[in-house]
């Protein structure tokens, strides 16, 4: 059996995602579609609008055959680490190919750009270092270096989906993986587009509809099963600012432990993943304990420190993701494969490859509580916010079984 992988968040699942699943089947000729999906926290540094099990059920009803959870560390990482964790998971599952949405469907150009980033020619490094020395953020500096080396990359390296596409290809090339890759031209609204005029709205735009309570408008773009999961749920929707009380309490506790000394406070914050000393200092000097997360993040945001990175930093603090802890994940293999759900085709594929897997395939959480301890703790925090907002309790993760359709 052949499998094609898709990396997704389905936050929430909409018609554009179904288009990609169908195209992945067509282009790859695969027998099985494996989705590696972020769990209850996503790469923008936010909670998922609805829990991972609801999204898994909707995905399996929309063409996915297997849904695997991307560990929280990777799900809340930079584009590079996010892509690396997802691709290595697909590789561990013996996936033949990966299909990803992009603002271009030209694999040759994407490959050239990826190779330029990996090789770091003298010309590339000169421009990169010059831009960094002038205070540019790393993404901006890399973009300038690529434009110098590959002028035709101008309209490619700025696309949000293309940025992830390049990271998927980089991981495949750097690790010499036998995974083919197929870009699919993104249809409908752009990644950060709030428009509701296109055939396929963006997940970002749909979340805005849910924030405003306009469920009838969102229904036009969601899959029927995703819409039903949302309207029948007693624990949805969840948004970033719902975590504000936890964040403020955590920050106040850290500050108190540092005897209210801002210098010591900043040093402590710099221990968390992705918080540079400069960002940590800005956090310490800006924090009052009275802002919601979105307001605090906007106060931190600068030209060279993007909003999504700040939100990831905030989630790293809330979930206790430290630089030291990252050593566990910064290796060329994933620690485990956690199965969220599958259908009959998925079951056949897992039986086909199971004997060749070199990392644990987790189908029963109770048997791997120690290995999953960190991710389970993160789910507890997500569940606590749901309880505070809606007064409902999610089922204990240890008792939650794999979803079968």
One Martini backbone bead per residue (centre of mass of N, CA, C, O) as a GRO file, in nm:
protein
  405
    1UNK     BB    1   0.098   0.034   0.019
    2UNK     BB    2   0.015   0.378  -0.033
    3UNK     BB    3   0.121   0.698   0.109
    4UNK     BB    4  -0.016   1.021   0.187
    5UNK     BB    5   0.076   1.331   0.319
    6UNK     BB    6  -0.065   1.564   0.566
    7UNK     BB    7  -0.039   1.891   0.692
    8UNK     BB    8  -0.236   2.000   0.981
    9UNK     BB    9  -0.518   2.172   1.167
   10UNK     BB   10  -0.817   2.219   1.128
   11UNK     BB   11  -0.886   2.555   1.221
   12UNK     BB   12  -1.103   2.466   1.066
   13UNK     BB   13  -1.268   2.255   0.868
   14UNK     BB   14  -1.272   2.296   0.510
   15UNK     BB   15  -1.317   2.300   0.172
   16UNK     BB   16  -1.012   2.336   0.104
   17UNK     BB   17  -0.920   2.075   0.246
   18UNK     BB   18  -1.078   1.877   0.066
   19UNK     BB   19  -0.940   1.953  -0.192
   20UNK     BB   20  -0.659   1.856  -0.103
   21UNK     BB   21  -0.725   1.561  -0.049
   22UNK     BB   22  -0.818   1.498  -0.339
   23UNK     BB   23  -0.552   1.584  -0.477
   24UNK     BB   24  -0.364   1.388  -0.329
   25UNK     BB   25  -0.489   1.131  -0.444
   26UNK     BB   26  -0.449   1.202  -0.744
   27UNK     BB   27  -0.140   1.273  -0.763
   28UNK     BB   28  -0.017   1.018  -0.591
   29UNK     BB   29  -0.183   0.739  -0.588
   30UNK     BB   30  -0.290   0.672  -0.318
   31UNK     BB   31  -0.445   0.461  -0.069
   32UNK     BB   32  -0.348   0.667   0.167
   33UNK     BB   33  -0.439   0.918   0.412
   34UNK     BB   34  -0.214   1.114   0.607
   35UNK     BB   35  -0.267   1.305   0.904
   36UNK     BB   36  -0.083   1.566   1.047
   37UNK     BB   37  -0.200   1.701   1.356
   38UNK     BB   38  -0.273   1.935   1.547
   39UNK     BB   39  -0.392   1.978   1.839
   40UNK     BB   40  -0.474   2.213   2.093
   41UNK     BB   41  -0.225   2.347   1.938
   42UNK     BB   42  -0.089   2.608   1.731
   43UNK     BB   43   0.144   2.778   1.527
   44UNK     BB   44   0.034   3.075   1.612
   45UNK     BB   45  -0.015   3.053   1.932
   46UNK     BB   46  -0.285   2.878   1.970
   47UNK     BB   47  -0.577   2.758   2.022
   48UNK     BB   48  -0.800   2.550   1.936
   49UNK     BB   49  -1.132   2.602   1.862
   50UNK     BB   50  -1.133   2.284   1.867
   51UNK     BB   51  -1.090   1.985   1.945
   52UNK     BB   52  -0.911   1.713   1.820
   53UNK     BB   53  -1.148   1.503   1.804
   54UNK     BB   54  -1.341   1.666   1.631
   55UNK     BB   55  -1.137   1.702   1.394
   56UNK     BB   56  -1.094   1.404   1.340
   57UNK     BB   57  -1.379   1.324   1.263
   58UNK     BB   58  -1.403   1.524   1.026
   59UNK     BB   59  -1.161   1.414   0.861
   60UNK     BB   60  -1.265   1.117   0.826
   61UNK     BB   61  -1.534   1.232   0.673
   62UNK     BB   62  -1.327   1.389   0.436
   63UNK     BB   63  -1.077   1.151   0.352
   64UNK     BB   64  -0.932   1.056   0.580
   65UNK     BB   65  -0.755   0.762   0.725
   66UNK     BB   66  -0.538   0.916   0.908
   67UNK     BB   67  -0.472   1.045   1.247
   68UNK     BB   68  -0.207   1.244   1.370
   69UNK     BB   69  -0.033   1.370   1.638
   70UNK     BB   70   0.131   1.657   1.695
   71UNK     BB   71   0.340   1.750   1.899
   72UNK     BB   72   0.344   2.031   2.084
   73UNK     BB   73   0.625   2.135   2.025
   74UNK     BB   74   0.586   2.146   1.713
   75UNK     BB   75   0.310   2.301   1.696
   76UNK     BB   76   0.474   2.555   1.867
   77UNK     BB   77   0.664   2.622   1.633
   78UNK     BB   78   0.840   2.693   1.402
   79UNK     BB   79   0.835   2.623   1.077
   80UNK     BB   80   1.077   2.432   1.088
   81UNK     BB   81   0.986   2.247   1.330
   82UNK     BB   82   0.708   2.179   1.234
   83UNK     BB   83   0.794   2.039   0.969
   84UNK     BB   84   0.993   1.835   1.086
   85UNK     BB   85   0.797   1.678   1.269
   86UNK     BB   86   0.597   1.597   1.044
   87UNK     BB   87   0.790   1.455   0.842
   88UNK     BB   88   0.911   1.249   1.045
   89UNK     BB   89   0.641   1.114   1.097
   90UNK     BB   90   0.587   1.021   0.806
   91UNK     BB   91   0.848   0.857   0.781
   92UNK     BB   92   0.787   0.659   1.019
   93UNK     BB   93   0.517   0.567   0.837
   94UNK     BB   94   0.612   0.516   0.536
   95UNK     BB   95   0.579   0.751   0.350
   96UNK     BB   96   0.582   0.837   0.005
   97UNK     BB   97   0.423   1.120   0.042
   98UNK     BB   98   0.363   1.481  -0.002
   99UNK     BB   99   0.094   1.723   0.047
  100UNK     BB  100   0.080   2.079  -0.031
  101UNK     BB  101   0.001   2.391   0.014
  102UNK     BB  102   0.033   2.670  -0.228
  103UNK     BB  103   0.116   2.962  -0.420
  104UNK     BB  104   0.268   2.726  -0.571
  105UNK     BB  105   0.311   2.448  -0.830
  106UNK     BB  106   0.641   2.466  -0.838
  107UNK     BB  107   0.881   2.240  -0.751
  108UNK     BB  108   1.147   2.349  -0.871
  109UNK     BB  109   1.155   2.624  -0.730
  110UNK     BB  110   1.132   2.519  -0.441
  111UNK     BB  111   1.393   2.353  -0.456
  112UNK     BB  112   1.596   2.578  -0.515
  113UNK     BB  113   1.543   2.737  -0.258
  114UNK     BB  114   1.605   2.513  -0.057
  115UNK     BB  115   1.899   2.466  -0.151
  116UNK     BB  116   1.999   2.754  -0.084
  117UNK     BB  117   1.951   2.737   0.220
  118UNK     BB  118   2.128   2.488   0.277
  119UNK     BB  119   2.407   2.579   0.138
  120UNK     BB  120   2.502   2.862   0.194
  121UNK     BB  121   2.629   3.069   0.029
  122UNK     BB  122   2.828   3.336   0.026
  123UNK     BB  123   2.614   3.531  -0.077
  124UNK     BB  124   2.393   3.457   0.120
  125UNK     BB  125   2.551   3.508   0.391
  126UNK     BB  126   2.616   3.805   0.346
  127UNK     BB  127   2.326   3.913   0.337
  128UNK     BB  128   2.221   3.791   0.597
  129UNK     BB  129   2.426   3.924   0.794
  130UNK     BB  130   2.366   4.215   0.718
  131UNK     BB  131   2.064   4.218   0.800
  132UNK     BB  132   2.105   4.131   1.095
  133UNK     BB  133   2.296   4.373   1.172
  134UNK     BB  134   2.040   4.578   1.101
  135UNK     BB  135   1.780   4.422   1.258
  136UNK     BB  136   1.665   4.193   1.122
  137UNK     BB  137   1.486   3.944   1.086
  138UNK     BB  138   1.530   3.632   0.985
  139UNK     BB  139   1.310   3.617   0.762
  140UNK     BB  140   1.395   3.887   0.628
  141UNK     BB  141   1.691   3.814   0.574
  142UNK     BB  142   1.635   3.563   0.401
  143UNK     BB  143   1.472   3.705   0.183
  144UNK     BB  144   1.702   3.891   0.086
  145UNK     BB  145   1.902   3.664   0.011
  146UNK     BB  146   1.721   3.521  -0.200
  147UNK     BB  147   1.682   3.761  -0.393
  148UNK     BB  148   1.983   3.777  -0.467
  149UNK     BB  149   2.009   3.470  -0.574
  150UNK     BB  150   1.674   3.453  -0.648
  151UNK     BB  151   1.479   3.668  -0.809
  152UNK     BB  152   1.221   3.472  -0.876
  153UNK     BB  153   1.134   3.450  -0.555
  154UNK     BB  154   0.964   3.697  -0.472
  155UNK     BB  155   0.654   3.561  -0.494
  156UNK     BB  156   0.722   3.309  -0.292
  157UNK     BB  157   0.860   3.379   0.001
  158UNK     BB  158   0.589   3.538   0.112
  159UNK     BB  159   0.424   3.292   0.136
  160UNK     BB  160   0.287   3.112   0.385
  161UNK     BB  161   0.279   2.831   0.243
  162UNK     BB  162   0.563   2.843   0.116
  163UNK     BB  163   0.724   2.841   0.376
  164UNK     BB  164   0.637   2.553   0.451
  165UNK     BB  165   0.719   2.411   0.193
  166UNK     BB  166   1.023   2.462   0.224
  167UNK     BB  167   1.046   2.302   0.494
  168UNK     BB  168   0.965   2.029   0.390
  169UNK     BB  169   1.189   2.006   0.175
  170UNK     BB  170   1.431   2.045   0.358
  171UNK     BB  171   1.389   1.793   0.529
  172UNK     BB  172   1.411   1.592   0.298
  173UNK     BB  173   1.696   1.675   0.195
  174UNK     BB  174   1.868   1.673   0.463
  175UNK     BB  175   1.760   1.354   0.523
  176UNK     BB  176   1.726   1.179   0.272
  177UNK     BB  177   1.429   1.131   0.182
  178UNK     BB  178   1.177   0.899   0.041
  179UNK     BB  179   0.997   1.172  -0.044
  180UNK     BB  180   0.754   1.290  -0.212
  181UNK     BB  181   0.645   1.609  -0.371
  182UNK     BB  182   0.317   1.801  -0.373
  183UNK     BB  183   0.199   2.080  -0.492
  184UNK     BB  184  -0.092   2.285  -0.418
  185UNK     BB  185  -0.289   2.515  -0.532
  186UNK     BB  186  -0.427   2.761  -0.383
  187UNK     BB  187  -0.763   2.814  -0.293
  188UNK     BB  188  -0.891   3.113  -0.263
  189UNK     BB  189  -0.824   3.235   0.013
  190UNK     BB  190  -0.593   3.353   0.195
  191UNK     BB  191  -0.436   3.285   0.485
  192UNK     BB  192  -0.505   3.609   0.596
  193UNK     BB  193  -0.795   3.607   0.484
  194UNK     BB  194  -1.129   3.747   0.556
  195UNK     BB  195  -1.278   3.666   0.321
  196UNK     BB  196  -1.627   3.573   0.180
  197UNK     BB  197  -1.601   3.553  -0.156
  198UNK     BB  198  -1.479   3.295  -0.180
  199UNK     BB  199  -1.506   2.962  -0.213
  200UNK     BB  200  -1.255   2.956  -0.008
  201UNK     BB  201  -1.202   3.002   0.301
  202UNK     BB  202  -1.022   3.079   0.559
  203UNK     BB  203  -0.952   2.987   0.875
  204UNK     BB  204  -0.918   3.274   0.973
  205UNK     BB  205  -1.193   3.381   0.872
  206UNK     BB  206  -1.368   3.175   1.028
  207UNK     BB  207  -1.278   3.256   1.312
  208UNK     BB  208  -1.397   3.539   1.290
  209UNK     BB  209  -1.687   3.443   1.268
  210UNK     BB  210  -1.692   3.298   1.546
  211UNK     BB  211  -1.624   3.543   1.721
  212UNK     BB  212  -1.891   3.702   1.609
  213UNK     BB  213  -2.123   3.466   1.576
  214UNK     BB  214  -2.124   3.379   1.252
  215UNK     BB  215  -2.237   3.074   1.173
  216UNK     BB  216  -2.385   3.098   0.900
  217UNK     BB  217  -2.135   3.187   0.739
  218UNK     BB  218  -1.945   2.949   0.815
  219UNK     BB  219  -2.115   2.711   0.695
  220UNK     BB  220  -2.037   2.766   0.389
  221UNK     BB  221  -1.721   2.648   0.452
  222UNK     BB  222  -1.777   2.417   0.606
  223UNK     BB  223  -1.805   2.117   0.689
  224UNK     BB  224  -2.064   1.940   0.798
  225UNK     BB  225  -1.911   1.796   1.032
  226UNK     BB  226  -1.778   2.048   1.154
  227UNK     BB  227  -2.034   2.205   1.211
  228UNK     BB  228  -2.164   1.993   1.398
  229UNK     BB  229  -1.941   1.996   1.610
  230UNK     BB  230  -1.976   2.295   1.689
  231UNK     BB  231  -2.294   2.312   1.754
  232UNK     BB  232  -2.279   2.044   1.958
  233UNK     BB  233  -2.091   2.180   2.141
  234UNK     BB  234  -1.977   2.250   2.497
  235UNK     BB  235  -1.647   2.353   2.402
  236UNK     BB  236  -1.730   2.590   2.191
  237UNK     BB  237  -1.520   2.833   2.140
  238UNK     BB  238  -1.163   2.878   2.137
  239UNK     BB  239  -0.939   3.137   2.251
  240UNK     BB  240  -0.669   3.311   2.335
  241UNK     BB  241  -0.803   3.497   2.568
  242UNK     BB  242  -0.887   3.246   2.750
  243UNK     BB  243  -0.567   3.247   2.867
  244UNK     BB  244  -0.510   3.508   3.038
  245UNK     BB  245  -0.524   3.418   3.337
  246UNK     BB  246  -0.295   3.212   3.321
  247UNK     BB  247  -0.077   3.403   3.223
  248UNK     BB  248  -0.085   3.614   3.452
  249UNK     BB  249  -0.030   3.416   3.681
  250UNK     BB  250   0.241   3.308   3.578
  251UNK     BB  251   0.390   3.580   3.565
  252UNK     BB  252   0.350   3.664   3.862
  253UNK     BB  253   0.500   3.421   3.980
  254UNK     BB  254   0.773   3.476   3.846
  255UNK     BB  255   0.812   3.762   3.955
  256UNK     BB  256   0.802   3.685   4.254
  257UNK     BB  257   1.048   3.484   4.240
  258UNK     BB  258   1.221   3.763   4.151
  259UNK     BB  259   1.149   3.998   4.349
  260UNK     BB  260   1.047   4.213   4.123
  261UNK     BB  261   1.288   4.178   3.924
  262UNK     BB  262   1.331   4.253   3.596
  263UNK     BB  263   1.601   4.122   3.532
  264UNK     BB  264   1.535   3.840   3.649
  265UNK     BB  265   1.275   3.802   3.491
  266UNK     BB  266   1.407   3.800   3.209
  267UNK     BB  267   1.596   3.561   3.260
  268UNK     BB  268   1.370   3.358   3.310
  269UNK     BB  269   1.220   3.392   3.033
  270UNK     BB  270   1.480   3.302   2.857
  271UNK     BB  271   1.425   2.985   2.914
  272UNK     BB  272   1.226   2.994   2.698
  273UNK     BB  273   1.110   2.911   2.413
  274UNK     BB  274   1.196   3.171   2.178
  275UNK     BB  275   1.325   3.358   2.403
  276UNK     BB  276   1.488   3.615   2.378
  277UNK     BB  277   1.640   3.855   2.555
  278UNK     BB  278   1.474   4.082   2.419
  279UNK     BB  279   1.191   3.963   2.457
  280UNK     BB  280   1.208   3.921   2.762
  281UNK     BB  281   1.243   4.221   2.827
  282UNK     BB  282   0.974   4.313   2.705
  283UNK     BB  283   0.796   4.146   2.884
  284UNK     BB  284   0.889   4.259   3.162
  285UNK     BB  285   0.831   4.573   3.090
  286UNK     BB  286   0.513   4.529   2.997
  287UNK     BB  287   0.404   4.386   3.228
  288UNK     BB  288   0.087   4.397   3.447
  289UNK     BB  289  -0.169   4.179   3.467
  290UNK     BB  290  -0.420   4.339   3.279
  291UNK     BB  291  -0.397   4.183   3.014
  292UNK     BB  292  -0.465   4.054   2.739
  293UNK     BB  293  -0.300   3.875   2.516
  294UNK     BB  294  -0.347   4.042   2.256
  295UNK     BB  295  -0.261   4.312   2.382
  296UNK     BB  296   0.020   4.231   2.472
  297UNK     BB  297   0.128   4.145   2.191
  298UNK     BB  298   0.093   4.428   2.060
  299UNK     BB  299   0.297   4.566   2.262
  300UNK     BB  300   0.546   4.386   2.154
  301UNK     BB  301   0.528   4.443   1.875
  302UNK     BB  302   0.728   4.455   1.578
  303UNK     BB  303   0.883   4.459   1.284
  304UNK     BB  304   1.081   4.198   1.397
  305UNK     BB  305   0.824   4.100   1.581
  306UNK     BB  306   0.595   3.881   1.546
  307UNK     BB  307   0.291   3.790   1.659
  308UNK     BB  308   0.315   3.474   1.647
  309UNK     BB  309   0.571   3.455   1.817
  310UNK     BB  310   0.458   3.577   2.073
  311UNK     BB  311   0.237   3.363   2.114
  312UNK     BB  312   0.432   3.128   2.143
  313UNK     BB  313   0.576   3.235   2.391
  314UNK     BB  314   0.328   3.237   2.572
  315UNK     BB  315   0.274   2.929   2.550
  316UNK     BB  316   0.546   2.843   2.666
  317UNK     BB  317   0.488   2.954   2.945
  318UNK     BB  318   0.220   2.811   3.011
  319UNK     BB  319   0.352   2.504   2.925
  320UNK     BB  320   0.660   2.472   2.980
  321UNK     BB  321   0.859   2.558   2.729
  322UNK     BB  322   1.190   2.491   2.710
  323UNK     BB  323   1.508   2.484   2.601
  324UNK     BB  324   1.580   2.220   2.744
  325UNK     BB  325   1.339   2.051   2.635
  326UNK     BB  326   1.412   2.072   2.323
  327UNK     BB  327   1.633   1.844   2.315
  328UNK     BB  328   1.432   1.605   2.272
  329UNK     BB  329   1.341   1.716   1.965
  330UNK     BB  330   1.639   1.796   1.837
  331UNK     BB  331   1.608   1.547   1.632
  332UNK     BB  332   1.607   1.280   1.371
  333UNK     BB  333   1.344   1.206   1.555
  334UNK     BB  334   1.062   1.077   1.677
  335UNK     BB  335   0.931   0.955   1.983
  336UNK     BB  336   0.636   0.929   1.845
  337UNK     BB  337   0.306   0.781   1.754
  338UNK     BB  338  -0.014   0.939   1.766
  339UNK     BB  339  -0.324   0.805   1.756
  340UNK     BB  340  -0.656   0.933   1.680
  341UNK     BB  341  -0.743   0.803   1.386
  342UNK     BB  342  -0.953   0.570   1.179
  343UNK     BB  343  -1.010   0.357   0.914
  344UNK     BB  344  -1.007   0.089   0.723
  345UNK     BB  345  -0.769   0.180   0.549
  346UNK     BB  346  -0.589   0.263   0.787
  347UNK     BB  347  -0.576  -0.018   0.917
  348UNK     BB  348  -0.437  -0.158   0.680
  349UNK     BB  349  -0.182   0.016   0.679
  350UNK     BB  350  -0.086  -0.035   0.971
  351UNK     BB  351  -0.056  -0.342   0.927
  352UNK     BB  352   0.156  -0.314   0.693
  353UNK     BB  353   0.382  -0.128   0.881
  354UNK     BB  354   0.422  -0.209   1.183
  355UNK     BB  355   0.686  -0.397   1.167
  356UNK     BB  356   0.869  -0.126   1.061
  357UNK     BB  357   0.863   0.030   1.311
  358UNK     BB  358   1.087   0.247   1.530
  359UNK     BB  359   0.840   0.367   1.680
  360UNK     BB  360   0.590   0.429   1.875
  361UNK     BB  361   0.251   0.319   1.849
  362UNK     BB  362  -0.016   0.500   1.981
  363UNK     BB  363  -0.339   0.361   2.101
  364UNK     BB  364  -0.278   0.362   2.428
  365UNK     BB  365  -0.231   0.589   2.663
  366UNK     BB  366  -0.199   0.421   2.932
  367UNK     BB  367   0.079   0.281   2.817
  368UNK     BB  368   0.214   0.609   2.779
  369UNK     BB  369   0.223   0.825   3.014
  370UNK     BB  370   0.523   0.901   3.031
  371UNK     BB  371   0.575   0.982   2.731
  372UNK     BB  372   0.297   1.182   2.747
  373UNK     BB  373   0.308   1.384   2.986
  374UNK     BB  374   0.327   1.663   2.852
  375UNK     BB  375   0.077   1.652   2.662
  376UNK     BB  376  -0.124   1.595   2.892
  377UNK     BB  377  -0.077   1.861   3.046
  378UNK     BB  378  -0.171   2.045   2.814
  379UNK     BB  379  -0.460   1.930   2.801
  380UNK     BB  380  -0.539   2.017   3.087
  381UNK     BB  381  -0.531   2.321   3.029
  382UNK     BB  382  -0.740   2.324   2.807
  383UNK     BB  383  -0.966   2.200   2.985
  384UNK     BB  384  -0.974   2.426   3.197
  385UNK     BB  385  -1.070   2.651   3.007
  386UNK     BB  386  -1.332   2.515   2.929
  387UNK     BB  387  -1.449   2.502   3.214
  388UNK     BB  388  -1.443   2.812   3.268
  389UNK     BB  389  -1.627   2.890   3.013
  390UNK     BB  390  -1.858   2.627   3.014
  391UNK     BB  391  -1.865   2.390   3.244
  392UNK     BB  392  -1.704   2.165   3.094
  393UNK     BB  393  -1.584   1.826   3.039
  394UNK     BB  394  -1.334   1.661   2.931
  395UNK     BB  395  -1.209   1.383   2.852
  396UNK     BB  396  -0.986   1.191   2.961
  397UNK     BB  397  -0.706   1.110   2.793
  398UNK     BB  398  -0.657   0.820   2.906
  399UNK     BB  399  -0.967   0.731   2.819
  400UNK     BB  400  -0.925   0.803   2.531
  401UNK     BB  401  -0.994   0.682   2.234
  402UNK     BB  402  -0.976   0.574   1.930
  403UNK     BB  403  -1.095   0.678   1.629
  404UNK     BB  404  -1.368   0.514   1.451
  405UNK     BB  405  -1.518   0.485   1.098
   0.00000   0.00000   0.00000
